[in-house]
Amino acid sequence: MRVLIFGPYPAPGQPISGGVMAVVHTLAQGLAQRNVTVGVVTAAAGGEDRDEEDGRVRVYRRGIPRLPRTRRHRTIRGKLLEAAHHFRPAIIHAHGTGYYAAAALDGLWPVVITAHGVVYEEARRSQARGLKERLAWRYDARLESDVLKRARFAIAINPYIRQAFAEYEHLHWFHIPNPVDDAFFGIARTPEPGRFFTPARVIPRKGVDILIQAFAAAADRFPQAQLRIAGETASMPDFVRQCRALAAKSGIADRVHFLGNLDRDALVEEYGRAWVTVLASRQETAPVAIGEAFAAGCPVIATRVGGVPWMVHQGVNGLLVHPEDDEALAHALMHALSAGDEVDAWSRNARTAAQSYRLEAILDATLAAYRRVLS
């Protein structure tokens, strides 16, 4: 079988940035190990078009022009299809409900899409202020609707996706969770009390500002506590400055660490040493970070948004709080700091929950979905 994946893919020597990129990389490499002929077409702002090999995966890198939305992504959609003509796939697997999926549906090949997010919800919670940003979100939400109307087959990574897109009754859905790299299952944990880890981009949707406010309240009572935030800080520098200012104003700047993007080895170490993983997001679908944390045996404190309640079960493998509620989040952090035996039980249950994210099972389900689409 020749499978071509449309989605974000890490550049050589660069760490993985974001959950969708982690899924595309893990899936592509896993399929290649199953003797599937795999290609990935990935787009990124700037840079030249080039082709390369990443192990047994053929990677087509294509540059995104300036202001791609004003051209309805026509240039990049054309480049993606040109790469598809070169690769000659049996099926295209597009990730997301944006231009990757739109380009795949423009072609002549069978297509399955994985819906990684709910753009109309992200747009509603984006805190977009400027006209340009609001128009961009409106365009992306409209593109999402167009993609889902045109698609026939889709993968739901979480029951929340089916709920959010229930109006598209013509879609045939496959239920396949995001895979987690095997490296996270082999972690020997040495958790440090008070060490909170947040693998998230520093953007408003991830609620990093709320998290810092909550951590400030917990830090007053627990002087050993520290917050380590791993995620890119380049896309929204004004928000990053706001978060740093919040930490400085609260007198905890030396206990809040912005680590930037981490490579896999560094992530493995962080999960292994974290007392709890914390996500304070305003909107999520099925965070890969939760699957990684569970695989490492690290409990999760998260907001009750999107698909998170299907992953984190209250008092079983972590805690859930309402979004935007820094006081409730602070209480959850303090509870975790003072309930060592309970946290140990959460850790054991987390490892059990993680088994559904094992790569081998995800590959079996994905290949079965491909065969169903092709039939």
FIMAR-331969 format. One record per residue (C-alpha): chain; residue in three letters; x, y, z; residue number from 1. Coordinates in steps of 0.001 Angstrom, whole numbers, plus 500000, padded with zeros to 6 digits. Layout:
N
+--------+------+--------+--------+--------+------+
: kollum : nuba :      u :      v :      w : doro :
+--------+------+--------+--------+--------+------+
:      A :  ala :      X :      Y :      Z :  NUM :
...
+--------+------+--------+--------+--------+------+
END
This chain:
375
+--------+------+--------+--------+--------+------+
: kollum : nuba :      u :      v :      w : doro :
+--------+------+--------+--------+--------+------+
:      A :  met : 500000 : 500000 : 500000 :    1 :
:      A :  arg : 501229 : 503505 : 499161 :    2 :
:      A :  val : 500058 : 506013 : 501780 :    3 :
:      A :  leu : 500638 : 509749 : 501486 :    4 :
:      A :  ile : 500120 : 511839 : 504616 :    5 :
:      A :  phe : 499354 : 515553 : 504464 :    6 :
:      A :  gly : 500328 : 517265 : 507715 :    7 :
:      A :  pro : 503015 : 519020 : 509772 :    8 :
:      A :  tyr : 506315 : 517165 : 510070 :    9 :
:      A :  pro : 509479 : 518114 : 511993 :   10 :
:      A :  ala : 512430 : 519533 : 510109 :   11 :
:      A :  pro : 515743 : 517657 : 510374 :   12 :
:      A :  gly : 517386 : 518314 : 513718 :   13 :
:      A :  gln : 514395 : 520266 : 515046 :   14 :
:      A :  pro : 512125 : 519209 : 517931 :   15 :
:      A :  ile : 508507 : 518289 : 517338 :   16 :
:      A :  ser : 506205 : 521286 : 517794 :   17 :
:      A :  gly : 502640 : 520500 : 518817 :   18 :
:      A :  gly : 500468 : 517447 : 519127 :   19 :
:      A :  val : 499454 : 517147 : 515473 :   20 :
:      A :  met : 503084 : 517099 : 514364 :   21 :
:      A :  ala : 503807 : 514422 : 516978 :   22 :
:      A :  val : 500942 : 512302 : 515632 :   23 :
:      A :  val : 502003 : 512675 : 511982 :   24 :
:      A :  his : 505615 : 511787 : 512782 :   25 :
:      A :  thr : 504737 : 508802 : 514982 :   26 :
:      A :  leu : 502174 : 507480 : 512505 :   27 :
:      A :  ala : 504412 : 507883 : 509448 :   28 :
:      A :  gln : 507372 : 506153 : 511059 :   29 :
:      A :  gly : 505152 : 503406 : 512455 :   30 :
:      A :  leu : 503522 : 502696 : 509095 :   31 :
:      A :  ala : 506949 : 502563 : 507437 :   32 :
:      A :  gln : 507990 : 499907 : 509955 :   33 :
:      A :  arg : 504943 : 497906 : 508815 :   34 :
:      A :  asn : 506419 : 497875 : 505280 :   35 :
:      A :  val : 503912 : 500432 : 504032 :   36 :
:      A :  thr : 505342 : 502825 : 501413 :   37 :
:      A :  val : 504897 : 506161 : 503189 :   38 :
:      A :  gly : 505265 : 509740 : 502055 :   39 :
:      A :  val : 504561 : 512961 : 503929 :   40 :
:      A :  val : 503814 : 516314 : 502331 :   41 :
:      A :  thr : 504321 : 519119 : 504819 :   42 :
:      A :  ala : 504075 : 522886 : 504489 :   43 :
:      A :  ala : 505870 : 525580 : 506471 :   44 :
:      A :  ala : 506220 : 529326 : 506213 :   45 :
:      A :  gly : 509352 : 530414 : 504359 :   46 :
:      A :  gly : 512103 : 528250 : 503004 :   47 :
:      A :  glu : 512514 : 526503 : 499690 :   48 :
:      A :  asp : 510638 : 523503 : 498363 :   49 :
:      A :  arg : 512732 : 520380 : 498796 :   50 :
:      A :  asp : 512419 : 516611 : 499062 :   51 :
:      A :  glu : 514279 : 514414 : 501534 :   52 :
:      A :  glu : 514273 : 511042 : 503248 :   53 :
:      A :  asp : 513645 : 510531 : 506959 :   54 :
:      A :  gly : 514527 : 506901 : 507439 :   55 :
:      A :  arg : 512027 : 505013 : 505280 :   56 :
:      A :  val : 509666 : 507986 : 504936 :   57 :
:      A :  arg : 509777 : 510235 : 501862 :   58 :
:      A :  val : 509234 : 513858 : 502927 :   59 :
:      A :  tyr : 508094 : 516598 : 500546 :   60 :
:      A :  arg : 508637 : 520019 : 502116 :   61 :
:      A :  arg : 506769 : 522921 : 500579 :   62 :
:      A :  gly : 506973 : 526603 : 501440 :   63 :
:      A :  ile : 503871 : 528626 : 502302 :   64 :
:      A :  pro : 503591 : 532032 : 500579 :   65 :
:      A :  arg : 502829 : 535217 : 502452 :   66 :
:      A :  leu : 499158 : 535884 : 503225 :   67 :
:      A :  pro : 498009 : 532431 : 502083 :   68 :
:      A :  arg : 494386 : 532977 : 503146 :   69 :
:      A :  thr : 493943 : 535924 : 500763 :   70 :
:      A :  arg : 494580 : 533458 : 497933 :   71 :
:      A :  arg : 492342 : 530795 : 499503 :   72 :
:      A :  his : 495498 : 528691 : 499996 :   73 :
:      A :  arg : 495484 : 528020 : 496242 :   74 :
:      A :  thr : 499276 : 528071 : 495906 :   75 :
:      A :  ile : 499986 : 525681 : 498728 :   76 :
:      A :  arg : 497079 : 523404 : 497789 :   77 :
:      A :  gly : 498542 : 523193 : 494298 :   78 :
:      A :  lys : 501982 : 522342 : 495680 :   79 :
:      A :  leu : 500553 : 519575 : 497859 :   80 :
:      A :  leu : 498780 : 518036 : 494882 :   81 :
:      A :  glu : 501917 : 518251 : 492728 :   82 :
:      A :  ala : 503743 : 516201 : 495356 :   83 :
:      A :  ala : 500859 : 513723 : 495386 :   84 :
:      A :  his : 501122 : 513277 : 491608 :   85 :
:      A :  his : 504831 : 512549 : 492054 :   86 :
:      A :  phe : 504271 : 510028 : 494875 :   87 :
:      A :  arg : 501235 : 508287 : 493268 :   88 :
:      A :  pro : 499474 : 507193 : 496487 :   89 :
:      A :  ala : 496731 : 504646 : 496864 :   90 :
:      A :  ile : 495218 : 506840 : 499586 :   91 :
:      A :  ile : 495832 : 510252 : 501155 :   92 :
:      A :  his : 495509 : 510705 : 504902 :   93 :
:      A :  ala : 495099 : 514418 : 505667 :   94 :
:      A :  his : 495464 : 515788 : 509185 :   95 :
:      A :  gly : 493277 : 518630 : 510380 :   96 :
:      A :  thr : 490296 : 520304 : 508754 :   97 :
:      A :  gly : 492263 : 523099 : 507071 :   98 :
:      A :  tyr : 494253 : 523395 : 503868 :   99 :
:      A :  tyr : 495834 : 519927 : 504170 :  100 :
:      A :  ala : 492378 : 518340 : 504042 :  101 :
:      A :  ala : 491110 : 520796 : 501410 :  102 :
:      A :  ala : 494054 : 519981 : 499128 :  103 :
:      A :  ala : 493571 : 516233 : 499563 :  104 :
:      A :  leu : 489895 : 516560 : 498635 :  105 :
:      A :  asp : 490866 : 518593 : 495538 :  106 :
:      A :  gly : 492682 : 515547 : 494140 :  107 :
:      A :  leu : 491612 : 512314 : 492505 :  108 :
:      A :  trp : 492636 : 509895 : 495251 :  109 :
:      A :  pro : 490638 : 508292 : 498064 :  110 :
:      A :  val : 490943 : 510465 : 501178 :  111 :
:      A :  val : 490500 : 510019 : 504913 :  112 :
:      A :  ile : 490920 : 513009 : 507227 :  113 :
:      A :  thr : 491752 : 513096 : 510914 :  114 :
:      A :  ala : 489933 : 515922 : 512673 :  115 :
:      A :  his : 492386 : 517123 : 515308 :  116 :
:      A :  gly : 490486 : 520196 : 516433 :  117 :
:      A :  val : 487212 : 522048 : 516320 :  118 :
:      A :  val : 488120 : 525322 : 514658 :  119 :
:      A :  tyr : 484799 : 527051 : 515239 :  120 :
:      A :  glu : 485216 : 526477 : 518987 :  121 :
:      A :  glu : 488852 : 527580 : 518933 :  122 :
:      A :  ala : 487782 : 530729 : 517078 :  123 :
:      A :  arg : 485156 : 531458 : 519737 :  124 :
:      A :  arg : 487720 : 531125 : 522527 :  125 :
:      A :  ser : 490719 : 532628 : 520741 :  126 :
:      A :  gln : 490547 : 536072 : 522418 :  127 :
:      A :  ala : 491265 : 537557 : 518975 :  128 :
:      A :  arg : 491341 : 541345 : 519201 :  129 :
:      A :  gly : 492502 : 542772 : 515884 :  130 :
:      A :  leu : 490441 : 542723 : 512709 :  131 :
:      A :  lys : 493065 : 540716 : 510820 :  132 :
:      A :  glu : 493109 : 537969 : 513447 :  133 :
:      A :  arg : 489301 : 537805 : 513653 :  134 :
:      A :  leu : 489026 : 537525 : 509864 :  135 :
:      A :  ala : 491636 : 534745 : 509840 :  136 :
:      A :  trp : 489649 : 532741 : 512392 :  137 :
:      A :  arg : 486442 : 533312 : 510416 :  138 :
:      A :  tyr : 488117 : 532084 : 507233 :  139 :
:      A :  asp : 489512 : 528979 : 508979 :  140 :
:      A :  ala : 486090 : 528118 : 510450 :  141 :
:      A :  arg : 484495 : 528455 : 507013 :  142 :
:      A :  leu : 487199 : 526271 : 505460 :  143 :
:      A :  glu : 486589 : 523652 : 508157 :  144 :
:      A :  ser : 482878 : 523582 : 507296 :  145 :
:      A :  asp : 483653 : 523260 : 503574 :  146 :
:      A :  val : 486088 : 520398 : 504200 :  147 :
:      A :  leu : 483620 : 518450 : 506316 :  148 :
:      A :  lys : 480869 : 518886 : 503729 :  149 :
:      A :  arg : 483146 : 517506 : 501007 :  150 :
:      A :  ala : 484742 : 514655 : 502961 :  151 :
:      A :  arg : 483345 : 511116 : 503091 :  152 :
:      A :  phe : 485632 : 509402 : 505608 :  153 :
:      A :  ala : 487005 : 510862 : 508852 :  154 :
:      A :  ile : 488865 : 509686 : 511930 :  155 :
:      A :  ala : 487585 : 510807 : 515325 :  156 :
:      A :  ile : 490410 : 510856 : 517871 :  157 :
:      A :  asn : 487925 : 511327 : 520700 :  158 :
:      A :  pro : 484104 : 511022 : 521127 :  159 :
:      A :  tyr : 484020 : 514808 : 521488 :  160 :
:      A :  ile : 484818 : 515129 : 517759 :  161 :
:      A :  arg : 481698 : 513190 : 516784 :  162 :
:      A :  gln : 479657 : 515347 : 519148 :  163 :
:      A :  ala : 481094 : 518612 : 517805 :  164 :
:      A :  phe : 480557 : 517637 : 514159 :  165 :
:      A :  ala : 477238 : 515811 : 514552 :  166 :
:      A :  glu : 475586 : 517924 : 511851 :  167 :
:      A :  tyr : 477720 : 516250 : 509152 :  168 :
:      A :  glu : 475599 : 513127 : 509080 :  169 :
:      A :  his : 476988 : 511873 : 505749 :  170 :
:      A :  leu : 480462 : 511243 : 507193 :  171 :
:      A :  his : 481631 : 507717 : 507889 :  172 :
:      A :  trp : 483650 : 507873 : 511107 :  173 :
:      A :  phe : 486467 : 505664 : 512358 :  174 :
:      A :  his : 487250 : 505896 : 516079 :  175 :
:      A :  ile : 491044 : 505871 : 516440 :  176 :
:      A :  pro : 492826 : 507768 : 519260 :  177 :
:      A :  asn : 496101 : 509579 : 518767 :  178 :
:      A :  pro : 499157 : 507314 : 519030 :  179 :
:      A :  val : 501855 : 507914 : 521623 :  180 :
:      A :  asp : 505505 : 507288 : 520823 :  181 :
:      A :  asp : 506740 : 504087 : 522466 :  182 :
:      A :  ala : 509546 : 506038 : 524175 :  183 :
:      A :  phe : 507068 : 507494 : 526683 :  184 :
:      A :  phe : 505939 : 504053 : 527856 :  185 :
:      A :  gly : 509397 : 503075 : 529007 :  186 :
:      A :  ile : 509943 : 505941 : 531443 :  187 :
:      A :  ala : 511147 : 504992 : 534934 :  188 :
:      A :  arg : 509574 : 507757 : 536992 :  189 :
:      A :  thr : 511395 : 509607 : 539769 :  190 :
:      A :  pro : 508793 : 512304 : 540498 :  191 :
:      A :  glu : 509869 : 515367 : 542457 :  192 :
:      A :  pro : 507202 : 516751 : 544824 :  193 :
:      A :  gly : 506102 : 520192 : 543711 :  194 :
:      A :  arg : 507405 : 519889 : 540147 :  195 :
:      A :  phe : 504520 : 520773 : 537804 :  196 :
:      A :  phe : 504994 : 520265 : 534072 :  197 :
:      A :  thr : 502946 : 521917 : 531317 :  198 :
:      A :  pro : 503684 : 520782 : 527742 :  199 :
:      A :  ala : 501859 : 523512 : 525822 :  200 :
:      A :  arg : 502432 : 526349 : 523402 :  201 :
:      A :  val : 502358 : 529720 : 525138 :  202 :
:      A :  ile : 499184 : 530996 : 523486 :  203 :
:      A :  pro : 495840 : 532129 : 524962 :  204 :
:      A :  arg : 493990 : 528907 : 524042 :  205 :
:      A :  lys : 496331 : 526940 : 526299 :  206 :
:      A :  gly : 495405 : 529094 : 529317 :  207 :
:      A :  val : 498985 : 529690 : 530420 :  208 :
:      A :  asp : 497955 : 533021 : 531982 :  209 :
:      A :  ile : 495321 : 531279 : 534128 :  210 :
:      A :  leu : 497846 : 528600 : 535068 :  211 :
:      A :  ile : 500393 : 531150 : 536271 :  212 :
:      A :  gln : 497786 : 532862 : 538437 :  213 :
:      A :  ala : 496776 : 529518 : 539959 :  214 :
:      A :  phe : 500370 : 528484 : 540503 :  215 :
:      A :  ala : 501094 : 531774 : 542257 :  216 :
:      A :  ala : 498429 : 530971 : 544860 :  217 :
:      A :  ala : 499783 : 527446 : 545381 :  218 :
:      A :  ala : 503385 : 528628 : 545489 :  219 :
:      A :  asp : 502683 : 530785 : 548532 :  220 :
:      A :  arg : 501949 : 527664 : 550593 :  221 :
:      A :  phe : 504459 : 525298 : 549017 :  222 :
:      A :  pro : 507890 : 526907 : 548663 :  223 :
:      A :  gln : 509293 : 523828 : 546854 :  224 :
:      A :  ala : 506786 : 524118 : 544012 :  225 :
:      A :  gln : 507945 : 525048 : 540531 :  226 :
:      A :  leu : 506202 : 525307 : 537171 :  227 :
:      A :  arg : 507933 : 524176 : 533984 :  228 :
:      A :  ile : 506273 : 525164 : 530684 :  229 :
:      A :  ala : 507482 : 523429 : 527516 :  230 :
:      A :  gly : 506193 : 524886 : 524259 :  231 :
:      A :  glu : 507010 : 527397 : 521567 :  232 :
:      A :  thr : 506990 : 531078 : 522516 :  233 :
:      A :  ala : 507455 : 532655 : 519079 :  234 :
:      A :  ser : 503971 : 532801 : 517558 :  235 :
:      A :  met : 502376 : 535205 : 520077 :  236 :
:      A :  pro : 505176 : 537225 : 521722 :  237 :
:      A :  asp : 502776 : 539770 : 523268 :  238 :
:      A :  phe : 500996 : 537006 : 525154 :  239 :
:      A :  val : 504324 : 535525 : 526254 :  240 :
:      A :  arg : 505330 : 538913 : 527660 :  241 :
:      A :  gln : 501973 : 539103 : 529453 :  242 :
:      A :  cys : 502594 : 535701 : 531055 :  243 :
:      A :  arg : 506109 : 536610 : 532121 :  244 :
:      A :  ala : 504786 : 539859 : 533594 :  245 :
:      A :  leu : 502138 : 537939 : 535562 :  246 :
:      A :  ala : 504823 : 535716 : 537039 :  247 :
:      A :  ala : 507025 : 538698 : 537919 :  248 :
:      A :  lys : 504122 : 540619 : 539471 :  249 :
:      A :  ser : 503303 : 537592 : 541642 :  250 :
:      A :  gly : 506912 : 537276 : 542769 :  251 :
:      A :  ile : 507374 : 533809 : 541258 :  252 :
:      A :  ala : 509385 : 534620 : 538123 :  253 :
:      A :  asp : 512266 : 532482 : 539387 :  254 :
:      A :  arg : 509914 : 529504 : 539865 :  255 :
:      A :  val : 508186 : 529645 : 536452 :  256 :
:      A :  his : 510431 : 528245 : 533739 :  257 :
:      A :  phe : 509706 : 528765 : 530028 :  258 :
:      A :  leu : 511593 : 525915 : 528396 :  259 :
:      A :  gly : 510620 : 526411 : 524740 :  260 :
:      A :  asn : 510196 : 523414 : 522430 :  261 :
:      A :  leu : 511853 : 520288 : 523803 :  262 :
:      A :  asp : 513111 : 517297 : 521881 :  263 :
:      A :  arg : 511860 : 513823 : 522731 :  264 :
:      A :  asp : 514652 : 512987 : 525178 :  265 :
:      A :  ala : 514056 : 516200 : 527128 :  266 :
:      A :  leu : 510288 : 515574 : 527182 :  267 :
:      A :  val : 510873 : 512056 : 528483 :  268 :
:      A :  glu : 512970 : 513477 : 531309 :  269 :
:      A :  glu : 510351 : 516109 : 532190 :  270 :
:      A :  tyr : 507513 : 513583 : 532361 :  271 :
:      A :  gly : 509701 : 511285 : 534429 :  272 :
:      A :  arg : 510466 : 513956 : 537025 :  273 :
:      A :  ala : 507106 : 515754 : 537078 :  274 :
:      A :  trp : 504846 : 515363 : 540099 :  275 :
:      A :  val : 501817 : 516146 : 537934 :  276 :
:      A :  thr : 501233 : 517346 : 534370 :  277 :
:      A :  val : 498960 : 520401 : 534225 :  278 :
:      A :  leu : 496888 : 521721 : 531299 :  279 :
:      A :  ala : 494807 : 524852 : 531879 :  280 :
:      A :  ser : 493440 : 525100 : 528338 :  281 :
:      A :  arg : 490410 : 527091 : 527301 :  282 :
:      A :  gln : 489728 : 524569 : 524509 :  283 :
:      A :  glu : 491160 : 521155 : 523626 :  284 :
:      A :  thr : 490179 : 518120 : 521597 :  285 :
:      A :  ala : 492338 : 515148 : 522620 :  286 :
:      A :  pro : 495727 : 516458 : 523752 :  287 :
:      A :  val : 498651 : 514226 : 522835 :  288 :
:      A :  ala : 500296 : 515576 : 525998 :  289 :
:      A :  ile : 497750 : 513727 : 528144 :  290 :
:      A :  gly : 498491 : 510452 : 526353 :  291 :
:      A :  glu : 502241 : 511021 : 526783 :  292 :
:      A :  ala : 501842 : 511860 : 530463 :  293 :
:      A :  phe : 499711 : 508767 : 531089 :  294 :
:      A :  ala : 502205 : 506565 : 529233 :  295 :
:      A :  ala : 504873 : 507888 : 531596 :  296 :
:      A :  gly : 502653 : 507225 : 534617 :  297 :
:      A :  cys : 502266 : 510937 : 535274 :  298 :
:      A :  pro : 498830 : 512056 : 536541 :  299 :
:      A :  val : 497118 : 515017 : 534914 :  300 :
:      A :  ile : 495292 : 518050 : 536251 :  301 :
:      A :  ala : 493338 : 519644 : 533412 :  302 :
:      A :  thr : 490388 : 521821 : 532564 :  303 :
:      A :  arg : 487036 : 520253 : 531775 :  304 :
:      A :  val : 486941 : 521321 : 528103 :  305 :
:      A :  gly : 486380 : 519600 : 524760 :  306 :
:      A :  gly : 487452 : 515982 : 524785 :  307 :
:      A :  val : 489531 : 516137 : 527961 :  308 :
:      A :  pro : 486833 : 514565 : 530225 :  309 :
:      A :  trp : 486954 : 511436 : 528029 :  310 :
:      A :  met : 490642 : 511101 : 528937 :  311 :
:      A :  val : 491098 : 512422 : 532487 :  312 :
:      A :  his : 488732 : 510845 : 534997 :  313 :
:      A :  gln : 488123 : 512767 : 538193 :  314 :
:      A :  gly : 489968 : 511261 : 541139 :  315 :
:      A :  val : 491084 : 508243 : 539095 :  316 :
:      A :  asn : 494067 : 509399 : 537020 :  317 :
:      A :  gly : 493996 : 513083 : 537908 :  318 :
:      A :  leu : 491682 : 516016 : 538522 :  319 :
:      A :  leu : 489418 : 518201 : 536397 :  320 :
:      A :  val : 488525 : 521846 : 537002 :  321 :
:      A :  his : 486429 : 524362 : 535115 :  322 :
:      A :  pro : 488285 : 526567 : 532599 :  323 :
:      A :  glu : 489094 : 530177 : 533485 :  324 :
:      A :  asp : 488853 : 529311 : 537207 :  325 :
:      A :  asp : 492296 : 530030 : 538638 :  326 :
:      A :  glu : 491047 : 529551 : 542197 :  327 :
:      A :  ala : 489778 : 526025 : 541509 :  328 :
:      A :  leu : 492978 : 525189 : 539654 :  329 :
:      A :  ala : 495052 : 526481 : 542583 :  330 :
:      A :  his : 493107 : 524204 : 544965 :  331 :
:      A :  ala : 493737 : 521243 : 542629 :  332 :
:      A :  leu : 497471 : 521974 : 542559 :  333 :
:      A :  met : 497608 : 522254 : 546346 :  334 :
:      A :  his : 495634 : 519023 : 546726 :  335 :
:      A :  ala : 498135 : 517204 : 544531 :  336 :
:      A :  leu : 501011 : 518617 : 546579 :  337 :
:      A :  ser : 499556 : 517366 : 549855 :  338 :
:      A :  ala : 498169 : 513966 : 548793 :  339 :
:      A :  gly : 501165 : 511810 : 547940 :  340 :
:      A :  asp : 499433 : 508426 : 548299 :  341 :
:      A :  glu : 496545 : 509581 : 546155 :  342 :
:      A :  val : 498926 : 510844 : 543480 :  343 :
:      A :  asp : 500638 : 507431 : 543487 :  344 :
:      A :  ala : 497277 : 505767 : 542805 :  345 :
:      A :  trp : 496573 : 508233 : 539992 :  346 :
:      A :  ser : 499955 : 507351 : 538513 :  347 :
:      A :  arg : 499160 : 503627 : 538404 :  348 :
:      A :  asn : 495772 : 504287 : 536831 :  349 :
:      A :  ala : 497354 : 506628 : 534300 :  350 :
:      A :  arg : 499591 : 503854 : 532992 :  351 :
:      A :  thr : 496548 : 501606 : 532615 :  352 :
:      A :  ala : 494635 : 504306 : 530699 :  353 :
:      A :  ala : 497610 : 504841 : 528386 :  354 :
:      A :  gln : 497381 : 501358 : 526890 :  355 :
:      A :  ser : 494699 : 502529 : 524450 :  356 :
:      A :  tyr : 497283 : 504912 : 522909 :  357 :
:      A :  arg : 499810 : 502185 : 522088 :  358 :
:      A :  leu : 501203 : 502634 : 518596 :  359 :
:      A :  glu : 500754 : 499032 : 517487 :  360 :
:      A :  ala : 497023 : 499099 : 518192 :  361 :
:      A :  ile : 496664 : 502483 : 516467 :  362 :
:      A :  leu : 498496 : 501183 : 513387 :  363 :
:      A :  asp : 496195 : 498140 : 513207 :  364 :
:      A :  ala : 493112 : 500375 : 513379 :  365 :
:      A :  thr : 494504 : 502898 : 510883 :  366 :
:      A :  leu : 495385 : 500270 : 508297 :  367 :
:      A :  ala : 491921 : 498745 : 508709 :  368 :
:      A :  ala : 490425 : 502196 : 508058 :  369 :
:      A :  tyr : 492546 : 502608 : 504926 :  370 :
:      A :  arg : 491361 : 499239 : 503612 :  371 :
:      A :  arg : 487760 : 500186 : 504305 :  372 :
:      A :  val : 488129 : 503474 : 502409 :  373 :
:      A :  leu : 489815 : 501736 : 499473 :  374 :
:      A :  ser : 487061 : 499134 : 499300 :  375 :
+--------+------+--------+--------+--------+------+
END
